[in-house]
């Protein structure tokens, strides 16, 4: 646990922090957003992948997925 904390390898489960990353990913990937809104649910996996890439795999993928869907559904 000490090494994980020292190296910054712990999972990011802070909703606010992941929300900010999700907002940026959605802004940067208009085509994937358009695909999702056109009914291509696979676009969510791409967007989650971009969140994971941005956080170097540290974001909680389930939380990221939920926040992406929530953000896309609200407008």
C-alpha positions, -999 to +999 in steps of 0.1 A: +000+000+000+029+024+008+045+018-026+011+023-044+006+056-026+042+068-031+041+061-069+006+075-073-008+042-086-040+041-066-073+040-083-091+073-089-126+069-075-132+106-066-164+114-085-155+151-090-120+143-103-133+117-128-162+141-138-137+168-148-118+143-170-150+129-185-161+165-195-127+170-212-129+137-230-164+144-243-153+179-255-123+164-273-141+135-290-171+149-308-172+121-333-176+094-306-203+115-289-221+118-323-218+080-328-233+074-293-262+097-300-267+079-333-273+047-314-237+032-314-233+021-278-198+009-286-188+046-285-190+045-247-162+019-246-140+042-267-147+072-244-140+051-213-108+040-230-098+077-235-105+083-198-083+054-188-056+066-212-057+101-197-055+088-162-029+061-171-054+034-161-060+048-127-097+059-131-124+036-119-137+023-152-172+016-139-175+051-125-161+066-157-187+047-178-216+058-155-204+095-156-200+094-194-235+080-200-249+105-174-232+134-192-243+123-227-279+118-216-282+152-200-273+169-233 
